[in-house]
Amino acid sequence: MSKTLLLVFLGIVALAASFRHENVMIASVDSVPHHFMTIKPAVSSDSVHFKILLHQQNLDKLEALFWEVSNPKSSLYKNFLNKQQVDSLVAPSQDAVMEVAHWLIKHNIKKSEIDVNTDYIAVSTNVEKASKLFGSEFAVYQSRITKNTRVRLNGPAFVPFVVSQHIDFIVGLSDFIEDNKMVQSMRTQERMMGTASATITPAFIRKFYGVGNAIGTNGANFQSIAAFTDYFSTPALEYFDKQFNIDPATVKVIKQGQDCISQGCDSMESNLDVQYITSIGNNITTLFLSEPNGAWTLDWALDIQKQHPMPLVSSISYGWAEIEQCEITSDCSTLGVSSAQYVARTNVEFQKIGIQGSSILVSSGDDGAPSFGGASGNCPIDNSIYCPIGGCSYKSTQCSEVTITSSNGTKCFFPMGLQSNACQEVLGSDEGNAVINAYFQSQSGSCAVHLDQDSEQNYHLSTTCKCSQLKTFKKSGYTIVGYEFDESAGTVFQPDYPTSSPYVTSVGATQILTNNQEIVCSVSTGAIITGGGGFAITQAQPAYQADAVNAYLNSGAQGLPSSQYYNASNRAYPDITLVGHAYQIGYTKGQNTEQCPCAITSVDGTSCSSPTLAGLISLINDKLLNAGHKQLGFLNPLLYQAAAAQPNVFNDITSGNNNCNRAYCCEYGFPATKGYDAASGLGSLNFANFESYVFNN
């Protein structure tokens, strides 16, 4: 090698070595999601909590083994691993863990502030130390939804190159996910549309689904409820038990996490979850795991694995748009974590939970196939179903939406997409608000568009003209025209996560009519929610459901949307369904208190279905354990195989669809039909038949 070439080579090596000693960006907050606002700069004493997720090993082996232990046709079925075995399989090298831990300690993070786990390190420190650690600034942000505050980055965060090589990503620095609870309180107003439905109580559920008087008796059987910025009231639980003749001695709840009710957090979701999992999965110890403000499903999945023993069944009644799991900016993929990356890591944790023999049930969402919060709104509203939840001044319309285009080309589909990022951008400014107000003030004469509101203050448009006949309105660089559907202008359907994960059991909702017919739960038939369902955007279809989904898509079912609006090769959900309408629950009447006086109210939600089904699965686990067998573990392969072999383990739901969200009905969605469908899954559980199938196969 010539001297010149040698010098060049050495120069390149030196440059590379120098680069490896530089810092690299690991996360950043450059703009704030529309559902948060910046309050103030963080002070040095403010607390910061984050988890450093280390690169895991042998993930291909983990997934392969997960499928084997979950498949009733496999020789390894129910050969569950314990936590130590799972940790040994996926653990990063000890050198990697020590490298990251040494970096923390070098920056004056005390050992008492560090919790080293197998594949992640949790840190609880203050802003002063975190700022020096990451070379960053922090701010206090407030949720426009819950009013809760959280400390997050204000700008970029950096880590040394050598440290970054061991890190997957960090949660707690730049994420702004705000959970979406899957429960809605019953409205007192008269509904525009209505179908007489049964009133749901624990006794009704036990009778309708063939449960009888079964209760748990095995002390090793545990079940759990996940909670995010929500907590349950013990007095309300006691009141509920008294009203519905539940023996208090059979209701055993272990609380974990901060009780936030006195700080103003909600309790309706958790009251529902705890009351129905304990009354159906009766006499089985229930862990109530409340996650702190700002935590999300990945945090829960890590925390539930630290429980000893880990619950055999868990119910999650929360969700968020699958493609917005990072919620940093519109270009979050460039900032150290993307939605796909967050989902992938969480799915690994779900596999780790399942391979240890634990079932995860998740509500399928309360806004049908179109979704609501964060959805684009690019789904043509069905003009024949005007103001489905009632309370509007007008009775009909010929055009339900307008398209508002800003000077930079951003399109807002109003009103269906009002909560979308696009509409928040277009209408979030004073100028945008002035334009939309001027538009409605200008309406007069023929083809006037009237702004209407329903009983929940959702906006509706009433006009006697078709969208194509509406006059174009231009002001301050904005253009407003009648809506014309263009599938390329925004996603038609918006799946939720974690219910769209292939590694959980997605639970939809039905209504039970007074004649005992069970139909898809929808606002178009008198409910206050519409059960979620559809196809994932980023997650491939698992083998266990391929035959069932293929049969559905080739069934010729009336109302199936065009395949160009969804990816038919991706994960379909829900897997199963259960009644989710007109549940009677106990609640406290006072605000910011968990003390009675208490009363009974009626609620809807797929969050009714999930904890109730969790209780049913716990009863079957209890009987299995008493017979010397192992628990069911991850349910889905068993469910789909049971449906194919013995269809009567499910009550087939063949009426209804999920075209609506909680306020509007779209022309498109997924219809219920014979067999599997993306509105009701395999159907609702026939408890006696399913239990018999489990023990005979």
C-alpha positions as CSV (number, residue, x, y, z in Angstrom):
1,M,0.0,0.0,0.0
2,S,1.4,3.4,-0.9
3,K,2.1,6.0,1.7
4,T,-0.6,8.3,0.3
5,L,-3.3,5.6,0.4
6,L,-2.2,4.6,3.9
7,L,-2.6,8.1,5.1
8,V,-6.0,8.3,3.6
9,F,-7.0,5.0,5.1
10,L,-5.8,6.0,8.6
11,G,-7.6,9.3,8.2
12,I,-10.9,7.5,7.5
13,V,-10.4,5.2,10.5
14,A,-9.6,8.2,12.7
15,L,-12.8,10.0,11.4
16,A,-14.9,6.9,12.1
17,A,-13.4,6.6,15.6
18,S,-14.1,10.2,16.3
19,F,-17.7,9.9,15.1
20,R,-18.3,7.0,17.5
21,H,-17.4,9.2,20.4
22,E,-19.9,11.8,19.3
23,N,-23.5,12.0,20.5
24,V,-26.4,11.0,18.4
25,M,-30.1,12.1,18.6
26,I,-32.3,9.5,20.3
27,A,-35.5,11.5,20.6
28,S,-36.9,15.0,20.0
29,V,-40.0,17.1,20.5
30,D,-40.1,19.9,17.8
31,S,-43.8,20.4,17.8
32,V,-46.6,19.5,20.1
33,P,-49.5,17.2,19.1
34,H,-52.8,19.0,18.8
35,H,-54.3,17.4,22.0
36,F,-51.5,18.8,24.1
37,M,-50.2,22.3,24.8
38,T,-47.0,23.7,26.3
39,I,-47.5,25.2,29.7
40,K,-44.0,26.3,30.8
41,P,-40.4,25.3,30.9
42,A,-39.7,22.6,33.4
43,V,-37.7,23.5,36.5
44,S,-34.7,21.6,37.7
45,S,-36.6,19.8,40.5
46,D,-39.4,18.5,38.3
47,S,-39.5,14.7,38.2
48,V,-38.7,12.8,35.0
49,H,-39.5,9.1,34.5
50,F,-38.3,7.2,31.5
51,K,-37.5,3.6,30.4
52,I,-34.4,2.8,28.2
53,L,-35.4,-0.2,26.1
54,L,-32.4,-2.2,25.2
55,H,-31.9,-4.3,22.1
56,Q,-33.3,-7.8,22.6
57,Q,-31.9,-11.0,21.3
58,N,-33.4,-14.2,19.8
59,L,-36.7,-12.5,18.9
60,D,-37.2,-15.0,16.0
61,K,-36.9,-17.9,18.5
62,L,-39.3,-16.2,20.9
63,E,-42.0,-15.8,18.3
64,A,-41.6,-19.3,17.0
65,L,-42.0,-20.7,20.5
66,F,-44.9,-18.4,21.3
67,W,-46.9,-19.9,18.4
68,E,-46.0,-23.4,19.4
69,V,-47.1,-23.2,23.0
70,S,-50.3,-21.4,21.9
71,N,-51.4,-23.9,19.2
72,P,-53.6,-26.7,20.4
73,K,-52.3,-28.8,17.4
74,S,-48.7,-28.5,18.5
75,S,-46.9,-31.0,20.6
76,L,-45.6,-28.1,22.6
77,Y,-49.1,-26.7,23.4
78,K,-49.2,-25.2,26.9
79,N,-45.5,-25.9,27.5
80,F,-45.2,-22.4,29.0
81,L,-42.0,-20.8,30.0
82,N,-41.3,-19.1,33.3
83,K,-40.1,-15.5,33.5
84,Q,-36.5,-16.6,34.1
85,Q,-36.5,-18.7,30.9
86,V,-38.0,-15.9,28.9
87,D,-35.5,-13.4,30.2
88,S,-32.6,-15.7,29.4
89,L,-33.9,-16.0,25.8
90,V,-34.2,-12.3,25.0
91,A,-31.7,-10.7,27.3
92,P,-29.1,-8.4,25.8
93,S,-25.5,-9.0,26.7
94,Q,-24.3,-8.1,30.2
95,D,-21.8,-5.8,28.6
96,A,-24.6,-3.9,26.9
97,V,-26.5,-3.5,30.2
98,M,-23.3,-2.4,32.0
99,E,-22.4,0.1,29.3
100,V,-25.7,1.9,29.6
101,A,-25.8,1.7,33.4
102,H,-22.2,3.1,33.6
103,W,-23.3,6.0,31.4
104,L,-26.1,6.8,33.7
105,I,-24.0,6.7,36.8
106,K,-21.3,8.8,35.2
107,H,-23.9,11.5,34.8
108,N,-24.7,11.5,38.5
109,I,-27.8,9.4,38.2
110,K,-27.9,7.6,41.6
111,K,-28.2,3.9,41.9
112,S,-31.4,4.4,43.9
113,E,-32.8,6.2,40.8
114,I,-32.1,3.3,38.5
115,D,-34.1,0.0,38.2
116,V,-32.1,-2.4,36.0
117,N,-34.3,-5.1,34.4
118,T,-33.4,-7.9,32.0
119,D,-34.0,-5.9,28.8
120,Y,-34.7,-2.3,29.9
121,I,-33.6,0.2,32.5
122,A,-36.1,2.4,34.3
123,V,-34.9,5.7,35.6
124,S,-36.7,8.1,38.0
125,T,-34.7,11.3,38.4
126,N,-35.2,15.1,38.1
127,V,-35.0,17.5,35.2
128,E,-31.6,18.9,36.2
129,K,-29.9,15.5,35.9
130,A,-31.9,14.4,32.8
131,S,-31.0,17.7,31.0
132,K,-27.3,17.0,31.6
133,L,-27.7,13.4,30.7
134,F,-29.3,14.0,27.3
135,G,-27.9,17.5,26.6
136,S,-31.5,18.7,26.4
137,E,-34.2,21.0,27.7
138,F,-37.6,19.9,29.1
139,A,-41.0,21.5,29.3
140,V,-44.3,20.9,31.1
141,Y,-47.2,20.0,28.7
142,Q,-50.9,19.7,29.5
143,S,-53.4,17.4,27.9
144,R,-56.4,19.2,26.4
145,I,-58.4,16.0,27.0
146,T,-57.7,15.1,30.6
147,K,-55.9,18.4,31.8
148,N,-53.2,16.2,33.2
149,T,-49.6,17.5,32.9
150,R,-46.4,15.6,32.0
151,V,-42.8,16.6,31.6
152,R,-41.3,15.9,28.2
153,L,-38.5,17.1,26.0
154,N,-38.5,20.5,24.5
155,G,-36.2,19.9,21.5
156,P,-33.7,17.0,20.9
157,A,-32.1,14.5,23.3
158,F,-28.7,13.0,22.6
159,V,-26.8,9.9,23.8
160,P,-23.2,8.8,23.1
161,F,-22.8,6.8,19.9
162,V,-21.5,3.8,21.8
163,V,-24.5,3.9,24.2
164,S,-27.0,4.3,21.3
165,Q,-25.8,1.0,19.8
166,H,-27.4,-0.9,22.7
167,I,-30.7,1.1,22.8
168,D,-33.9,0.3,20.9
169,F,-35.6,3.5,22.0
170,I,-36.6,5.4,25.1
171,V,-40.2,5.9,26.4
172,G,-41.1,8.8,28.7
173,L,-39.1,11.5,26.9
174,S,-41.0,12.4,23.7
175,D,-44.3,10.3,23.7
176,F,-47.6,12.1,24.0
177,I,-50.1,9.2,23.7
178,E,-53.4,10.0,25.5
179,D,-55.4,6.9,26.2
180,N,-58.9,6.5,24.8
181,K,-61.2,4.8,27.3
182,M,-63.7,2.5,25.7
183,V,-66.7,3.4,27.8
184,Q,-69.5,5.9,27.3
185,S,-72.1,6.8,29.8
186,M,-75.7,6.4,28.7
187,R,-77.3,9.6,27.5
188,T,-80.6,10.6,29.1
189,Q,-81.8,12.3,25.9
190,E,-84.3,10.5,23.7
191,R,-82.4,8.8,20.9
192,M,-83.3,9.5,17.3
193,M,-83.0,5.8,16.5
194,G,-83.6,3.0,18.9
195,T,-84.0,-0.7,19.2
196,A,-85.4,-2.0,22.5
197,S,-82.5,-3.7,24.3
198,A,-82.1,-5.8,27.4
199,T,-80.7,-4.2,30.6
200,I,-77.4,-5.9,31.4
201,T,-76.6,-7.1,34.9
202,P,-74.3,-9.9,36.2
203,A,-77.3,-12.2,36.6
204,F,-78.4,-11.5,33.0
205,I,-75.0,-12.3,31.6
206,R,-74.7,-15.5,33.5
207,K,-78.1,-16.7,32.3
208,F,-77.8,-15.5,28.6
209,Y,-74.3,-17.0,28.0
210,G,-74.9,-20.2,30.0
211,V,-72.5,-19.6,32.9
212,G,-74.8,-20.6,35.7
213,N,-73.5,-20.2,39.2
214,A,-69.9,-21.0,38.5
215,I,-67.3,-19.3,40.7
216,G,-63.6,-19.6,41.2
217,T,-62.1,-21.8,43.9
218,N,-58.4,-22.2,43.0
219,G,-56.1,-20.0,45.0
220,A,-53.5,-20.0,42.2
221,N,-55.9,-18.3,39.8
222,F,-55.4,-14.5,39.3
223,Q,-57.0,-12.0,36.8
224,S,-56.2,-8.4,36.2
225,I,-57.5,-5.0,35.0
226,A,-55.2,-2.4,33.4
227,A,-55.9,1.3,34.1
228,F,-54.5,4.5,32.6
229,T,-55.3,7.8,34.4
230,D,-58.3,6.1,35.9
231,Y,-59.1,4.4,39.2
232,F,-62.0,2.6,40.7
233,S,-64.1,3.4,43.8
234,T,-64.2,0.8,46.5
235,P,-67.5,2.2,47.9
236,A,-69.0,2.1,44.4
237,L,-67.9,-1.5,44.1
238,E,-69.5,-2.4,47.4
239,Y,-72.7,-0.6,46.4
240,F,-72.8,-2.5,43.1
241,D,-72.3,-5.8,44.9
242,K,-75.1,-5.0,47.3
243,Q,-77.5,-4.0,44.5
244,F,-76.9,-7.1,42.4
245,N,-76.5,-9.7,45.3
246,I,-72.8,-10.3,44.9
247,D,-71.3,-11.8,48.1
248,P,-68.6,-9.3,49.2
249,A,-66.5,-12.2,50.5
250,T,-66.1,-13.4,46.9
251,V,-64.8,-10.0,45.7
252,K,-61.0,-9.9,46.1
253,V,-59.1,-6.9,44.6
254,I,-55.5,-6.1,45.1
255,K,-54.7,-2.5,44.2
256,Q,-51.4,-1.4,42.7
257,G,-50.6,2.1,41.6
258,Q,-51.6,5.6,42.7
259,D,-55.3,6.3,43.5
260,C,-55.8,9.4,41.3
261,I,-59.5,10.1,42.0
262,S,-58.8,12.9,44.4
263,Q,-56.6,14.6,41.8
264,G,-59.6,14.6,39.4
265,C,-59.0,11.5,37.3
266,D,-62.0,9.6,36.0
267,S,-63.4,6.4,37.6
268,M,-66.2,5.3,35.3
269,E,-64.0,3.0,33.2
270,S,-62.3,1.4,36.2
271,N,-65.6,1.0,38.1
272,L,-67.1,-0.9,35.1
273,D,-64.0,-3.0,34.6
274,V,-63.6,-4.1,38.2
275,Q,-67.3,-4.6,38.9
276,Y,-67.8,-6.9,36.0
277,I,-64.6,-8.9,36.1
278,T,-65.2,-9.6,39.8
279,S,-68.9,-10.4,39.5
280,I,-68.4,-12.8,36.5
281,G,-64.9,-14.1,37.4
282,N,-66.3,-14.3,40.9
283,N,-64.2,-15.4,43.9
284,I,-61.0,-15.0,41.8
285,T,-58.4,-12.6,43.0
286,T,-58.2,-9.5,40.8
287,L,-55.1,-7.3,40.4
288,F,-56.0,-3.7,39.6
289,L,-52.8,-2.3,38.0
290,S,-53.0,1.5,37.6
291,E,-50.3,3.0,35.4
292,P,-49.1,6.5,36.1
293,N,-49.9,9.6,34.1
294,G,-48.2,9.4,30.7
295,A,-47.7,5.7,30.7
296,W,-49.1,3.5,27.9
297,T,-49.5,-0.2,26.9
298,L,-45.8,-0.8,26.6
299,D,-45.3,0.3,30.2
300,W,-48.2,-1.9,31.3
301,A,-46.7,-4.9,29.4
302,L,-43.4,-4.4,31.2
303,D,-45.1,-3.9,34.6
304,I,-47.5,-6.9,34.5
305,Q,-44.5,-9.2,34.0
306,K,-43.1,-8.0,37.3
307,Q,-46.1,-9.4,39.2
308,H,-45.7,-12.5,41.2
309,P,-47.6,-14.5,40.3
310,M,-48.4,-12.9,36.9
311,P,-52.2,-12.9,36.4
312,L,-53.5,-15.6,34.0
313,V,-55.9,-13.2,32.3
314,S,-55.7,-9.5,31.8
315,S,-58.2,-7.0,30.3
316,I,-57.3,-3.7,28.7
317,S,-60.2,-1.3,27.9
318,Y,-58.1,1.4,26.2
319,G,-56.8,2.1,22.7
320,W,-55.2,4.7,20.5
321,A,-54.8,4.9,16.7
322,E,-52.4,2.3,15.5
323,I,-50.4,4.7,13.3
324,E,-50.1,7.3,16.0
325,Q,-48.5,5.3,18.8
326,C,-45.5,7.6,19.0
327,E,-47.5,10.9,18.8
328,I,-44.4,13.1,18.6
329,T,-44.8,14.9,15.4
330,S,-46.2,14.2,12.0
331,D,-42.7,12.9,11.1
332,C,-42.0,11.0,14.2
333,S,-40.2,8.2,12.4
334,T,-37.1,10.5,12.1
335,L,-36.9,11.1,15.8
336,G,-35.7,7.8,17.2
337,V,-39.1,6.1,17.5
338,S,-41.9,5.4,15.0
339,S,-45.4,4.1,15.5
340,A,-44.3,0.8,13.8
341,Q,-41.3,0.6,16.2
342,Y,-43.4,1.2,19.3
343,V,-46.0,-1.4,18.1
344,A,-43.3,-3.9,17.3
345,R,-41.6,-3.6,20.8
346,T,-45.0,-3.8,22.5
347,N,-45.9,-6.9,20.5
348,V,-42.7,-8.6,21.7
349,E,-43.8,-7.9,25.3
350,F,-47.2,-9.4,24.5
351,Q,-45.4,-12.5,23.1
352,K,-43.4,-12.7,26.4
353,I,-46.6,-12.5,28.4
354,G,-48.4,-15.2,26.2
355,I,-45.4,-17.6,26.3
356,Q,-45.7,-17.5,30.1
357,G,-49.3,-18.7,29.8
358,S,-51.2,-15.5,30.3
359,S,-54.2,-14.3,28.1
360,I,-54.6,-10.6,27.1
361,L,-58.1,-9.4,26.1
362,V,-58.4,-5.9,24.6
363,S,-61.5,-3.8,23.8
364,S,-61.9,-3.5,20.0
365,G,-62.8,0.2,20.2
366,D,-66.0,2.2,20.4
367,D,-66.0,4.0,17.0
368,G,-66.6,1.3,14.5
369,A,-64.4,0.9,11.4
370,P,-64.1,4.7,10.7
371,S,-62.9,5.6,14.2
372,F,-63.2,9.1,15.7
373,G,-60.4,10.8,17.5
374,G,-57.5,11.3,15.2
375,A,-59.3,9.7,12.2
376,S,-59.0,11.6,8.9
377,G,-62.7,11.9,8.4
378,N,-62.3,10.9,4.8
379,C,-65.3,8.6,4.8
380,P,-68.5,9.7,3.2
381,I,-71.3,10.2,5.8
382,D,-74.5,8.3,5.1
383,N,-77.0,11.1,4.5
384,S,-79.9,8.7,5.3
385,I,-78.7,8.5,8.9
386,Y,-78.7,12.1,10.0
387,C,-77.7,12.9,13.6
388,P,-77.9,9.3,14.8
389,I,-77.5,10.0,18.6
390,G,-80.3,12.6,18.5
391,G,-80.6,16.2,19.8
392,C,-80.3,18.0,16.5
393,S,-82.5,20.9,15.4
394,Y,-82.7,19.7,11.8
395,K,-84.0,16.3,10.7
396,S,-82.2,15.6,7.4
397,T,-79.5,16.6,5.0
398,Q,-78.4,16.0,1.4
399,C,-74.7,16.8,2.2
400,S,-73.1,15.9,5.5
401,E,-69.5,17.2,5.0
402,V,-67.5,20.0,3.5
403,T,-63.8,20.0,2.6
404,I,-61.8,22.9,4.0
405,T,-58.4,23.4,2.3
406,S,-55.8,25.8,3.7
407,S,-53.3,27.8,1.7
408,N,-50.6,25.1,2.1
409,G,-53.0,22.4,0.7
410,T,-53.9,20.7,4.0
411,K,-57.5,19.3,3.8
412,C,-59.9,19.1,6.7
413,F,-63.0,17.0,6.2
414,F,-65.6,18.8,8.4
415,P,-67.2,17.7,10.7
416,M,-66.3,14.0,10.6
417,G,-62.6,14.7,10.7
418,L,-62.7,17.5,13.3
419,Q,-60.4,15.8,15.7
420,S,-57.8,14.8,13.0
421,N,-54.4,16.4,12.9
422,A,-55.4,18.1,9.6
423,C,-58.5,19.7,11.0
424,Q,-56.6,20.8,14.1
425,E,-54.0,22.4,11.9
426,V,-56.6,24.1,9.6
427,L,-59.0,25.2,12.2
428,G,-56.7,25.5,15.2
429,S,-55.6,29.1,14.4
430,D,-57.7,32.2,14.9
431,E,-57.6,32.7,11.1
432,G,-59.0,29.3,10.4
433,N,-61.7,29.7,13.0
434,A,-62.7,33.0,11.5
435,V,-63.0,31.5,8.1
436,I,-65.3,28.6,9.1
437,N,-67.4,31.1,11.1
438,A,-67.6,33.4,8.1
439,Y,-68.6,30.5,5.9
440,F,-71.7,29.6,8.0
441,Q,-72.6,33.3,8.5
442,S,-72.6,33.7,4.7
443,Q,-75.2,30.9,4.2
444,S,-78.6,32.1,3.0
445,G,-81.0,31.3,0.2
446,S,-81.0,28.1,-1.8
447,C,-78.3,25.6,-1.0
448,A,-77.7,27.2,2.4
449,V,-75.7,25.0,4.8
450,H,-76.9,25.0,8.4
451,L,-74.6,24.2,11.3
452,D,-76.3,21.8,13.8
453,Q,-75.3,20.0,17.0
454,D,-76.4,16.8,18.6
455,S,-76.9,16.0,22.3
456,E,-73.1,15.5,22.7
457,Q,-72.2,18.8,20.9
458,N,-70.9,17.0,17.8
459,Y,-71.4,19.2,14.7
460,H,-73.7,18.2,11.8
461,L,-74.4,19.9,8.5
462,S,-78.0,20.2,7.2
463,T,-78.8,21.3,3.7
464,T,-81.3,20.6,1.0
465,C,-78.7,20.5,-1.7
466,K,-76.2,17.8,-2.8
467,C,-72.5,18.4,-2.0
468,S,-71.8,19.1,-5.7
469,Q,-74.3,21.9,-5.6
470,L,-72.8,23.8,-2.7
471,K,-71.2,27.1,-3.6
472,T,-67.5,27.4,-3.3
473,F,-66.3,29.8,-0.5
474,K,-62.9,31.4,-0.5
475,K,-61.4,33.6,2.2
476,S,-57.9,34.4,3.5
477,G,-56.3,31.6,1.4
478,Y,-58.9,29.0,2.6
479,T,-61.3,27.3,0.3
480,I,-64.5,25.5,1.4
481,V,-66.4,23.2,-1.0
482,G,-68.9,20.4,-0.7
483,Y,-67.2,17.1,0.2
484,E,-66.3,14.7,-2.6
485,F,-64.9,11.3,-1.6
486,D,-61.3,10.6,-2.8
487,E,-59.7,7.6,-1.2
488,S,-56.3,9.0,-1.8
489,A,-57.1,12.1,0.4
490,G,-56.9,10.2,3.7
491,T,-57.4,6.8,5.3
492,V,-61.0,5.7,5.3
493,F,-60.6,3.4,8.3
494,Q,-58.5,3.9,11.3
495,P,-57.7,0.8,13.4
496,D,-56.8,1.1,17.1
497,Y,-53.9,-0.4,19.0
498,P,-53.4,-2.6,21.0
499,T,-56.6,-4.3,19.9
500,S,-55.1,-4.7,16.4
501,S,-52.1,-6.7,17.7
502,P,-52.0,-10.3,16.5
503,Y,-50.8,-11.3,20.0
504,V,-53.9,-10.3,21.9
505,T,-57.6,-11.3,21.8
506,S,-59.7,-8.4,20.4
507,V,-63.2,-8.2,21.9
508,G,-66.0,-6.5,20.1
509,A,-69.5,-5.5,21.4
510,T,-73.1,-6.6,20.7
511,Q,-76.5,-5.5,21.8
512,I,-79.0,-8.0,23.1
513,L,-82.5,-7.0,22.1
514,T,-85.6,-7.7,24.3
515,N,-86.4,-10.7,22.1
516,N,-82.9,-12.1,22.9
517,Q,-81.5,-11.5,19.4
518,E,-77.9,-10.5,19.5
519,I,-76.7,-7.9,17.0
520,V,-73.7,-5.7,16.4
521,C,-73.6,-2.8,18.8
522,S,-74.1,0.5,16.9
523,V,-75.4,4.0,17.3
524,S,-77.6,3.3,14.3
525,T,-79.6,0.8,16.4
526,G,-79.8,2.8,19.6
527,A,-76.5,2.2,21.3
528,I,-74.1,5.0,22.2
529,I,-71.1,3.3,20.8
530,T,-70.3,1.2,17.7
531,G,-68.0,-1.8,18.2
532,G,-64.7,-1.4,16.5
533,G,-63.4,-3.7,13.8
534,G,-61.5,-3.9,10.6
535,F,-57.9,-4.5,9.4
536,A,-54.6,-3.4,10.9
537,I,-52.4,-1.0,8.9
538,T,-48.9,-2.2,9.9
539,Q,-49.4,-5.7,11.2
540,A,-49.6,-8.8,9.1
541,Q,-52.4,-11.3,9.3
542,P,-51.6,-14.3,11.6
543,A,-52.0,-17.8,10.3
544,Y,-54.6,-18.7,12.9
545,Q,-57.3,-16.5,11.3
546,A,-56.3,-16.7,7.6
547,D,-59.0,-19.3,6.6
548,A,-61.7,-17.5,8.5
549,V,-60.9,-14.1,7.1
550,N,-60.5,-15.4,3.6
551,A,-63.9,-17.0,3.8
552,Y,-65.4,-13.7,5.0
553,L,-63.9,-11.7,2.2
554,N,-65.1,-14.2,-0.4
555,S,-68.5,-14.6,1.1
556,G,-70.2,-12.0,-1.0
557,A,-71.6,-10.4,2.2
558,Q,-73.6,-7.3,1.3
559,G,-71.9,-4.1,2.4
560,L,-68.3,-5.2,2.2
561,P,-66.2,-2.2,1.4
562,S,-63.9,-2.1,-1.6
563,S,-60.6,-3.8,-0.9
564,Q,-58.7,-0.6,-1.8
565,Y,-59.8,0.9,1.5
566,Y,-58.0,-1.6,3.7
567,N,-55.2,-4.2,3.5
568,A,-57.0,-7.6,3.5
569,S,-53.6,-9.4,4.1
570,N,-53.2,-7.7,7.5
571,R,-54.5,-8.6,10.9
572,A,-58.3,-8.6,11.1
573,Y,-60.2,-7.8,14.3
574,P,-62.2,-8.3,16.5
575,D,-61.7,-12.0,17.3
576,I,-64.7,-12.4,19.4
577,T,-67.5,-10.3,20.8
578,L,-69.8,-10.0,23.8
579,V,-72.6,-7.8,24.9
580,G,-71.5,-4.2,25.3
581,H,-74.7,-2.2,25.6
582,A,-76.8,-1.1,28.6
583,Y,-74.5,-2.3,31.4
584,Q,-75.6,-1.3,34.9
585,I,-72.7,-0.1,37.1
586,G,-72.3,1.6,40.4
587,Y,-70.7,5.0,40.6
588,T,-70.1,7.8,43.1
589,K,-72.2,11.0,42.7
590,G,-69.6,13.4,44.0
591,Q,-66.7,14.9,41.9
592,N,-63.1,14.0,42.8
593,T,-64.2,11.6,45.5
594,E,-64.6,7.8,45.7
595,Q,-67.0,8.0,48.6
596,C,-70.7,7.4,48.3
597,P,-73.6,8.5,48.0
598,C,-73.6,6.1,45.1
599,A,-76.1,5.3,42.3
600,I,-76.6,2.9,39.4
601,T,-76.1,4.2,35.8
602,S,-76.1,2.6,32.4
603,V,-73.0,2.5,30.2
604,D,-72.0,1.2,26.8
605,G,-68.6,0.1,25.5
606,T,-66.4,-2.6,24.2
607,S,-64.8,-2.0,27.6
608,C,-68.0,-3.7,29.0
609,S,-67.3,-6.7,26.8
610,S,-63.6,-7.2,27.5
611,P,-63.5,-7.5,31.3
612,T,-66.7,-9.6,31.3
613,L,-65.2,-12.0,28.8
614,A,-62.0,-12.0,30.9
615,G,-64.1,-13.1,33.9
616,L,-65.5,-16.0,31.8
617,I,-62.0,-17.1,30.7
618,S,-60.9,-17.0,34.3
619,L,-63.7,-19.4,35.3
620,I,-62.6,-21.9,32.7
621,N,-59.0,-21.5,33.8
622,D,-60.1,-22.2,37.4
623,K,-61.8,-25.4,36.4
624,L,-58.7,-26.4,34.4
625,L,-56.4,-25.8,37.3
626,N,-58.6,-27.7,39.7
627,A,-58.5,-30.7,37.3
628,G,-54.7,-30.6,37.2
629,H,-54.4,-29.0,33.8
630,K,-52.7,-25.8,32.7
631,Q,-54.5,-22.5,32.0
632,L,-55.5,-21.5,28.4
633,G,-52.8,-19.0,27.7
634,F,-53.0,-17.0,24.4
635,L,-56.5,-17.7,23.2
636,N,-56.7,-17.0,19.5
637,P,-55.5,-20.3,17.9
638,L,-57.8,-22.2,20.2
639,L,-60.8,-19.8,19.4
640,Y,-60.4,-20.1,15.6
641,Q,-59.9,-23.9,15.7
642,A,-62.9,-24.3,18.0
643,A,-65.1,-22.3,15.6
644,A,-64.0,-24.4,12.7
645,A,-64.5,-27.7,14.5
646,Q,-67.5,-27.0,16.6
647,P,-69.3,-23.8,15.5
648,N,-71.8,-23.9,18.4
649,V,-69.1,-22.7,20.8
650,F,-70.0,-19.3,19.5
651,N,-73.3,-17.5,19.1
652,D,-73.0,-16.3,15.5
653,I,-73.8,-12.6,15.0
654,T,-75.3,-12.1,11.6
655,S,-77.1,-8.7,11.9
656,G,-75.6,-5.2,11.9
657,N,-72.4,-3.5,10.8
658,N,-69.7,-1.1,12.1
659,N,-70.1,1.7,9.6
660,C,-70.7,4.3,12.4
661,N,-68.5,5.9,15.0
662,R,-70.0,7.5,18.1
663,A,-71.4,10.4,16.2
664,Y,-71.6,9.8,12.4
665,C,-72.4,6.9,10.2
666,C,-70.2,6.3,7.2
667,E,-71.3,4.7,3.9
668,Y,-68.5,2.2,4.4
669,G,-67.7,-0.3,7.1
670,F,-67.8,-4.1,7.7
671,P,-71.0,-6.1,7.9
672,A,-71.8,-9.0,10.1
673,T,-72.5,-12.2,8.3
674,K,-72.5,-16.0,8.9
675,G,-69.2,-17.1,10.4
676,Y,-66.3,-14.8,11.0
677,D,-66.7,-11.1,10.2
678,A,-64.8,-7.9,11.0
679,A,-67.8,-6.5,12.9
680,S,-68.4,-9.3,15.5
681,G,-65.4,-11.7,15.0
682,L,-66.3,-15.3,15.5
683,G,-69.4,-14.3,17.5
684,S,-70.1,-14.2,21.2
685,L,-69.1,-17.0,23.6
686,N,-71.5,-19.8,24.4
687,F,-69.8,-20.5,27.8
688,A,-71.1,-24.0,28.4
689,N,-70.3,-25.2,24.9
690,F,-66.9,-23.6,24.9
691,E,-66.0,-25.1,28.3
692,S,-67.1,-28.5,27.1
693,Y,-65.0,-28.1,24.0
694,V,-61.9,-27.2,26.0
695,F,-62.2,-30.2,28.3
696,N,-62.9,-32.6,25.5
697,N,-60.1,-31.5,23.2
